[in-house]
Amino acid sequence: MSSTSKKRDLTLLPNEVVVGRWHNNSYRIVRELGYGATGTVYLAEGRDGPVAIKIASDSMSITSEVNVLRQFSKVQRPSLGPSFYDADDYITPDGCYPFYAMEYIKGEAFLPFLRSRGGEWLGIMVVQLLGDLHRLHQEGWIFGDLKPENLLVTGNPSRVRWLDVGGITKEGRAIKEYTEFFDRGYWGFGGRKAEPTYDLFSVSMLMINRAYPSRFEKNLKHGSTSLQSRVNDKEILTPFSDVIHKGLEGKYKSAMDMRKELMEIIQNTTFTSTTEKKIKRKETRTSIKKQKVQDKKKNSAIKNKRERRFVGIFESMLFASFLLILYILYLFGQAV
């Protein structure tokens, strides 16, 4: 692939056709899927169906990602990332833009998937993710920019898939792409050296992000202490708090160690699903409503009973007064 000195990124429009300079494969653009520091990803129609293509102005970043995807293809299934299809250059009047085509992964976004399910699903998905990270680390790579936006849940049974490999870095080098909320350097838990503990910190932040979907900023006065207190404030994180804290503090030697401990927690914890919680809330509301009705009936009955008793006493007193008046009249008649 050729290098380019183009300074600005290329914007592709729907129905625009990208034709590779060297392989002559054509891709009709459908829509933009997302963009990042290393380029923009589009959904496109290829010769054999839908594909995702990533195009950028920097050939070095594209070449690096292509090498990673090719490396993934050598790793035993299931594939860690999207399958690699093609790499080429797109010639335009404004210059030459490198791009590559890869598998288009269709599924549900990571956080919405978890928010619609109970706490056990957070553990299940992270266990699976840690297994994939372990395989990645064994190949000498670190994910780097690990965040929900780069993850998708597909299939039945559900499985986590990786969407963007732009942040994947050779172990031992400096992390080349990161997002502050998931970066241990930002939170003061360590540096940005590409090593397994960097990814495991991000895994803990993924779990925290499940409880705080809008995220939050660093407390400059309290830093790491503030972050850890956030974990303790959310019920959904309580079963996993020890694992999350250890992941933040870099206490796991490998992703597999973190995975094993998390699996033990899942096996020994009784989770209440979201559906069960909704049913319980509904039952509680129904019970309260019934109790109110019963209390109302009971109060009404007591009131009626009191009223009847009052009427009875009044009638008795009235009758007694009537008898007394008759008796007085009788005595008065005798006296006359």
Kinemage of the C-alpha trace (Angstrom):
@kinemage 1
@onewidth
@group {chain A} dominant
@subgroup {mainchain}
@vectorlist {calphas} color= white
{ca met a 1} P 0.000 0.000 0.000
{ca ser a 2} L 1.231 3.452 -0.773
{ca ser a 3} L 1.881 6.193 1.749
{ca thr a 4} L 0.022 9.477 1.673
{ca ser a 5} L 0.695 12.982 2.837
{ca lys a 6} L -2.972 13.895 2.843
{ca lys a 7} L -3.746 16.003 5.933
{ca arg a 8} L -7.503 15.718 6.185
{ca asp a 9} L -9.691 12.607 6.344
{ca leu a 10} L -11.876 11.619 3.433
{ca thr a 11} L -15.661 11.734 3.810
{ca leu a 12} L -17.569 9.094 1.854
{ca leu a 13} L -21.236 9.534 0.963
{ca pro a 14} L -23.988 6.880 0.632
{ca asn a 15} L -23.935 5.093 -2.754
{ca glu a 16} L -20.392 6.298 -3.466
{ca val a 17} L -18.349 3.411 -4.860
{ca val a 18} L -14.837 2.770 -3.562
{ca val a 19} L -12.697 0.817 -6.026
{ca gly a 20} L -9.331 -0.568 -4.946
{ca arg a 21} L -6.361 0.574 -6.982
{ca trp a 22} L -4.512 -2.747 -6.920
{ca his a 23} L -7.129 -5.489 -6.444
{ca asn a 24} L -9.956 -3.724 -8.275
{ca asn a 25} L -12.559 -4.794 -5.697
{ca ser a 26} L -15.476 -2.366 -5.431
{ca tyr a 27} L -17.499 -1.375 -2.361
{ca arg a 28} L -20.693 0.692 -2.433
{ca ile a 29} L -20.996 2.855 0.675
{ca val a 30} L -24.217 2.394 2.687
{ca arg a 31} L -23.587 4.575 5.748
{ca glu a 32} L -20.988 5.622 8.290
{ca leu a 33} L -20.595 3.317 11.293
{ca gly a 34} L -18.166 5.361 13.365
{ca tyr a 35} L -14.868 7.173 13.430
{ca gly a 36} L -11.808 7.452 15.634
{ca ala a 37} L -8.245 8.655 15.784
{ca thr a 38} L -7.081 6.245 13.094
{ca gly a 39} L -9.873 6.632 10.533
{ca thr a 40} L -13.557 6.263 9.679
{ca val a 41} L -15.482 3.012 9.358
{ca tyr a 42} L -18.330 2.579 6.853
{ca leu a 43} L -20.876 -0.120 6.139
{ca ala a 44} L -20.585 -1.054 2.477
{ca glu a 45} L -21.879 -3.610 0.004
{ca gly a 46} L -19.128 -5.781 -1.425
{ca arg a 47} L -19.175 -8.484 -4.043
{ca asp a 48} L -20.224 -11.135 -1.509
{ca gly a 49} L -22.454 -9.033 0.741
{ca pro a 50} L -22.113 -6.439 3.514
{ca val a 51} L -18.634 -5.526 4.754
{ca ala a 52} L -17.112 -2.847 6.960
{ca ile a 53} L -14.376 -0.749 5.418
{ca lys a 54} L -12.016 1.544 7.279
{ca ile a 55} L -10.392 4.392 5.388
{ca ala a 56} L -7.841 6.923 6.604
{ca ser a 57} L -5.273 9.455 5.463
{ca asp a 58} L -2.429 7.725 7.318
{ca ser a 59} L -1.158 4.539 5.711
{ca met a 60} L 0.914 3.598 8.778
{ca ser a 61} L -2.139 3.218 11.056
{ca ile a 62} L -4.022 1.243 8.410
{ca thr a 63} L -1.036 -1.038 7.806
{ca ser a 64} L -0.698 -1.661 11.552
{ca glu a 65} L -4.352 -2.631 11.904
{ca val a 66} L -4.205 -4.883 8.850
{ca asn a 67} L -1.235 -6.694 10.398
{ca val a 68} L -3.219 -7.205 13.601
{ca leu a 69} L -6.235 -8.594 11.722
{ca arg a 70} L -4.008 -10.910 9.736
{ca gln a 71} L -2.417 -12.059 12.985
{ca phe a 72} L -5.878 -12.777 14.394
{ca ser a 73} L -6.643 -14.983 11.405
{ca lys a 74} L -3.830 -17.285 12.541
{ca val a 75} L -5.319 -17.661 16.024
{ca gln a 76} L -7.660 -20.601 16.534
{ca arg a 77} L -11.388 -19.928 16.380
{ca pro a 78} L -13.493 -18.232 17.559
{ca ser a 79} L -11.914 -15.195 15.952
{ca leu a 80} L -10.835 -12.445 18.337
{ca gly a 81} L -11.764 -9.649 15.949
{ca pro a 82} L -13.540 -9.169 12.649
{ca ser a 83} L -12.328 -11.342 9.784
{ca phe a 84} L -9.975 -9.592 7.368
{ca tyr a 85} L -10.959 -9.467 3.661
{ca asp a 86} L -8.963 -6.956 1.646
{ca ala a 87} L -6.512 -4.034 1.836
{ca asp a 88} L -5.964 -1.499 -0.926
{ca asp a 89} L -5.726 2.175 -1.905
{ca tyr a 90} L -8.587 4.406 -3.049
{ca ile a 91} L -7.557 7.007 -5.610
{ca thr a 92} L -9.532 10.290 -5.605
{ca pro a 93} L -8.924 13.707 -7.194
{ca asp a 94} L -7.723 14.837 -3.764
{ca gly a 95} L -5.187 12.081 -3.288
{ca cys a 96} L -4.630 8.454 -2.347
{ca tyr a 97} L -6.370 6.990 0.705
{ca pro a 98} L -5.477 3.574 2.166
{ca phe a 99} L -8.349 1.374 3.334
{ca tyr a 100} L -9.147 -2.173 4.309
{ca ala a 101} L -12.299 -4.296 4.216
{ca met a 102} L -13.302 -6.585 7.069
{ca glu a 103} L -16.239 -8.577 8.367
{ca tyr a 104} L -19.332 -6.543 9.185
{ca ile a 105} L -20.415 -7.671 12.636
{ca lys a 106} L -24.109 -7.157 13.338
{ca gly a 107} L -25.373 -7.288 16.893
{ca glu a 108} L -26.442 -5.334 19.976
{ca ala a 109} L -24.307 -2.641 21.584
{ca phe a 110} L -22.542 -3.865 24.718
{ca leu a 111} L -24.018 -1.546 27.382
{ca pro a 112} L -27.646 -1.597 26.148
{ca phe a 113} L -27.435 -5.400 26.072
{ca leu a 114} L -26.311 -5.491 29.715
{ca arg a 115} L -28.761 -2.834 30.914
{ca ser a 116} L -31.694 -4.922 29.672
{ca arg a 117} L -30.566 -7.924 31.727
{ca gly a 118} L -29.750 -8.835 35.328
{ca gly a 119} L -26.451 -8.535 37.146
{ca glu a 120} L -25.384 -12.089 36.325
{ca trp a 121} L -25.095 -11.133 32.645
{ca leu a 122} L -22.442 -8.563 33.504
{ca gly a 123} L -20.348 -11.341 34.997
{ca ile a 124} L -21.036 -13.755 32.128
{ca met a 125} L -20.053 -11.298 29.391
{ca val a 126} L -16.914 -10.164 31.236
{ca val a 127} L -15.851 -13.789 31.823
{ca gln a 128} L -16.064 -14.346 28.082
{ca leu a 129} L -14.218 -11.104 27.337
{ca leu a 130} L -11.416 -12.055 29.745
{ca gly a 131} L -11.012 -15.395 27.981
{ca asp a 132} L -10.539 -13.595 24.656
{ca leu a 133} L -8.124 -11.092 26.207
{ca his a 134} L -6.070 -13.953 27.612
{ca arg a 135} L -5.674 -15.399 24.125
{ca leu a 136} L -4.749 -11.959 22.781
{ca his a 137} L -2.146 -11.461 25.501
{ca gln a 138} L -0.646 -14.865 24.797
{ca glu a 139} L -0.065 -13.702 21.217
{ca gly a 140} L 1.877 -10.706 22.541
{ca trp a 141} L -0.766 -8.012 21.979
{ca ile a 142} L -2.633 -5.627 24.307
{ca phe a 143} L -6.088 -4.327 23.353
{ca gly a 144} L -5.404 -0.802 24.641
{ca asp a 145} L -8.567 1.111 23.796
{ca leu a 146} L -10.976 -1.282 25.489
{ca lys a 147} L -14.402 0.368 25.845
{ca pro a 148} L -18.087 -0.483 25.179
{ca glu a 149} L -18.050 1.327 21.844
{ca asn a 150} L -15.537 -1.248 20.569
{ca leu a 151} L -17.637 -4.229 21.674
{ca leu a 152} L -20.770 -5.855 20.286
{ca val a 153} L -22.897 -8.778 21.492
{ca thr a 154} L -23.939 -11.167 18.729
{ca gly a 155} L -25.694 -14.478 18.166
{ca asn a 156} L -27.598 -16.998 20.203
{ca pro a 157} L -25.971 -17.958 22.508
{ca ser a 158} L -24.749 -14.420 23.076
{ca arg a 159} L -21.094 -13.685 22.452
{ca val a 160} L -18.903 -10.589 22.761
{ca arg a 161} L -17.148 -9.529 19.547
{ca trp a 162} L -14.501 -6.846 19.005
{ca leu a 163} L -15.300 -4.139 16.483
{ca asp a 164} L -12.211 -1.917 16.308
{ca val a 165} L -8.595 -3.040 16.586
{ca gly a 166} L -7.163 0.469 16.196
{ca gly a 167} L -5.830 0.600 19.755
{ca ile a 168} L -4.210 -2.857 19.825
{ca thr a 169} L -0.515 -2.487 20.651
{ca lys a 170} L 2.445 -4.816 20.830
{ca glu a 171} L 3.179 -5.745 24.449
{ca gly a 172} L 5.894 -3.599 25.999
{ca arg a 173} L 5.301 -0.539 23.832
{ca ala a 174} L 3.380 2.639 24.706
{ca ile a 175} L -0.400 2.413 24.333
{ca lys a 176} L -1.127 4.167 21.059
{ca glu a 177} L -4.846 4.889 21.476
{ca tyr a 178} L -6.979 5.179 24.599
{ca thr a 179} L -10.136 6.724 26.065
{ca glu a 180} L -9.693 8.613 29.337
{ca phe a 181} L -12.493 6.943 31.321
{ca phe a 182} L -10.929 3.496 30.700
{ca asp a 183} L -7.286 4.627 30.951
{ca arg a 184} L -5.415 3.865 34.179
{ca gly a 185} L -3.057 6.757 33.523
{ca tyr a 186} L -5.958 9.195 33.693
{ca trp a 187} L -7.086 7.793 37.059
{ca gly a 188} L -3.587 7.585 38.511
{ca phe a 189} L -3.397 3.787 38.743
{ca gly a 190} L -0.298 3.393 36.566
{ca gly a 191} L 1.322 4.259 33.269
{ca arg a 192} L 0.373 3.636 29.658
{ca lys a 193} L 2.718 0.758 28.981
{ca ala a 194} L 1.107 -2.014 26.917
{ca glu a 195} L 0.824 -4.910 29.373
{ca pro a 196} L -1.992 -7.227 30.523
{ca thr a 197} L -2.719 -5.180 33.654
{ca tyr a 198} L -3.566 -2.196 31.443
{ca asp a 199} L -6.391 -4.147 29.778
{ca leu a 200} L -7.577 -5.576 33.105
{ca phe a 201} L -7.926 -2.062 34.512
{ca ser a 202} L -10.129 -1.266 31.510
{ca val a 203} L -12.208 -4.390 32.174
{ca ser a 204} L -12.926 -3.117 35.696
{ca met a 205} L -13.913 0.234 34.211
{ca leu a 206} L -16.243 -1.545 31.773
{ca met a 207} L -18.043 -3.056 34.758
{ca ile a 208} L -18.223 0.332 36.467
{ca asn a 209} L -19.567 1.851 33.244
{ca arg a 210} L -22.452 -0.651 33.410
{ca ala a 211} L -23.517 0.941 36.703
{ca tyr a 212} L -22.746 4.504 35.540
{ca pro a 213} L -23.780 4.595 31.841
{ca ser a 214} L -23.248 8.358 31.575
{ca arg a 215} L -19.755 7.983 33.150
{ca phe a 216} L -18.178 10.609 35.390
{ca glu a 217} L -15.005 12.667 35.643
{ca lys a 218} L -12.030 12.268 37.955
{ca asn a 219} L -12.176 13.869 41.381
{ca leu a 220} L -8.919 15.832 41.418
{ca lys a 221} L -8.717 15.870 45.232
{ca his a 222} L -9.428 12.207 45.878
{ca gly a 223} L -8.544 10.501 42.581
{ca ser a 224} L -8.409 6.732 42.932
{ca thr a 225} L -10.215 6.761 46.289
{ca ser a 226} L -13.184 8.468 44.656
{ca leu a 227} L -13.231 5.858 41.883
{ca gln a 228} L -13.231 2.978 44.334
{ca ser a 229} L -16.020 4.540 46.398
{ca arg a 230} L -18.158 4.623 43.253
{ca val a 231} L -17.949 0.828 43.119
{ca asn a 232} L -19.236 0.524 46.673
{ca asp a 233} L -22.205 2.805 45.972
{ca lys a 234} L -23.908 0.589 43.360
{ca glu a 235} L -25.830 -2.568 44.267
{ca ile a 236} L -25.245 -4.205 40.874
{ca leu a 237} L -21.459 -4.037 41.439
{ca thr a 238} L -21.534 -5.394 45.006
{ca pro a 239} L -21.015 -9.093 44.107
{ca phe a 240} L -18.058 -8.152 41.881
{ca ser a 241} L -16.511 -5.417 44.047
{ca asp a 242} L -13.422 -7.408 45.084
{ca val a 243} L -12.646 -8.379 41.487
{ca ile a 244} L -13.182 -4.822 40.271
{ca his a 245} L -10.898 -3.352 42.940
{ca lys a 246} L -8.148 -5.876 42.224
{ca gly a 247} L -8.432 -5.181 38.507
{ca leu a 248} L -8.106 -1.449 39.144
{ca glu a 249} L -5.075 -1.955 41.357
{ca gly a 250} L -3.269 -4.277 38.944
{ca lys a 251} L -3.252 -7.245 41.337
{ca tyr a 252} L -3.992 -9.911 38.701
{ca lys a 253} L -1.048 -11.436 36.856
{ca ser a 254} L -3.182 -12.459 33.906
{ca ala a 255} L -6.656 -12.178 32.422
{ca met a 256} L -7.162 -15.854 33.225
{ca asp a 257} L -6.597 -15.197 36.958
{ca met a 258} L -9.256 -12.492 36.917
{ca arg a 259} L -11.557 -14.746 34.908
{ca lys a 260} L -11.274 -17.661 37.362
{ca glu a 261} L -12.117 -15.479 40.355
{ca leu a 262} L -15.066 -13.931 38.552
{ca met a 263} L -16.400 -17.370 37.590
{ca glu a 264} L -16.304 -18.460 41.239
{ca ile a 265} L -18.355 -15.418 42.218
{ca ile a 266} L -20.952 -16.120 39.517
{ca gln a 267} L -21.241 -19.764 40.591
{ca asn a 268} L -21.620 -18.890 44.292
{ca thr a 269} L -23.931 -15.884 43.996
{ca thr a 270} L -27.697 -15.887 43.627
{ca phe a 271} L -28.650 -13.108 41.258
{ca thr a 272} L -32.087 -11.643 40.846
{ca ser a 273} L -32.832 -11.070 37.191
{ca thr a 274} L -34.308 -7.852 35.888
{ca thr a 275} L -37.548 -9.695 35.066
{ca glu a 276} L -37.776 -11.100 38.576
{ca lys a 277} L -37.183 -7.643 40.043
{ca lys a 278} L -39.995 -6.225 37.890
{ca ile a 279} L -42.317 -9.036 38.995
{ca lys a 280} L -41.425 -8.457 42.649
{ca arg a 281} L -41.985 -4.703 42.311
{ca lys a 282} L -45.357 -5.380 40.661
{ca glu a 283} L -46.298 -7.874 43.379
{ca thr a 284} L -45.292 -5.363 46.042
{ca arg a 285} L -47.382 -2.608 44.449
{ca thr a 286} L -50.344 -5.008 44.133
{ca ser a 287} L -49.936 -6.117 47.743
{ca ile a 288} L -49.828 -2.515 48.961
{ca lys a 289} L -52.898 -1.686 46.886
{ca lys a 290} L -54.799 -4.677 48.275
{ca gln a 291} L -53.742 -3.763 51.797
{ca lys a 292} L -55.042 -0.228 51.311
{ca val a 293} L -58.374 -1.583 50.059
{ca gln a 294} L -58.574 -3.961 52.994
{ca asp a 295} L -57.700 -1.192 55.444
{ca lys a 296} L -60.327 1.034 53.872
{ca lys a 297} L -62.944 -1.714 54.177
{ca lys a 298} L -61.878 -2.435 57.738
{ca asn a 299} L -62.041 1.236 58.697
{ca ser a 300} L -65.415 1.531 57.005
{ca ala a 301} L -66.677 -1.502 58.881
{ca ile a 302} L -65.446 -0.115 62.203
{ca lys a 303} L -67.078 3.224 61.412
{ca asn a 304} L -70.360 1.529 60.511
{ca lys a 305} L -70.198 -0.561 63.656
{ca arg a 306} L -69.642 2.519 65.768
{ca glu a 307} L -72.486 4.294 64.018
{ca arg a 308} L -74.797 1.332 64.572
{ca arg a 309} L -73.765 1.151 68.221
{ca phe a 310} L -74.398 4.891 68.627
{ca val a 311} L -77.802 4.576 66.972
{ca gly a 312} L -78.624 1.613 69.194
{ca ile a 313} L -77.654 3.486 72.343
{ca phe a 314} L -79.585 6.556 71.202
{ca glu a 315} L -82.669 4.471 70.450
{ca ser a 316} L -82.394 2.742 73.860
{ca met a 317} L -82.061 6.059 75.632
{ca leu a 318} L -84.992 7.474 73.679
{ca phe a 319} L -87.145 4.457 74.536
{ca ala a 320} L -86.109 4.656 78.199
{ca ser a 321} L -86.985 8.351 78.258
{ca phe a 322} L -90.367 7.574 76.735
{ca leu a 323} L -91.046 4.948 79.406
{ca leu a 324} L -89.923 7.350 82.124
{ca ile a 325} L -92.294 10.012 80.835
{ca leu a 326} L -95.183 7.511 80.807
{ca tyr a 327} L -94.339 6.430 84.361
{ca ile a 328} L -94.264 10.039 85.559
{ca leu a 329} L -97.606 10.693 83.902
{ca tyr a 330} L -98.994 7.579 85.560
{ca leu a 331} L -97.828 8.707 89.028
{ca phe a 332} L -99.242 12.164 88.392
{ca gly a 333} L -102.604 10.644 87.511
{ca gln a 334} L -102.671 8.571 90.695
{ca ala a 335} L -101.894 11.607 92.809
{ca val a 336} L -104.822 13.540 91.320
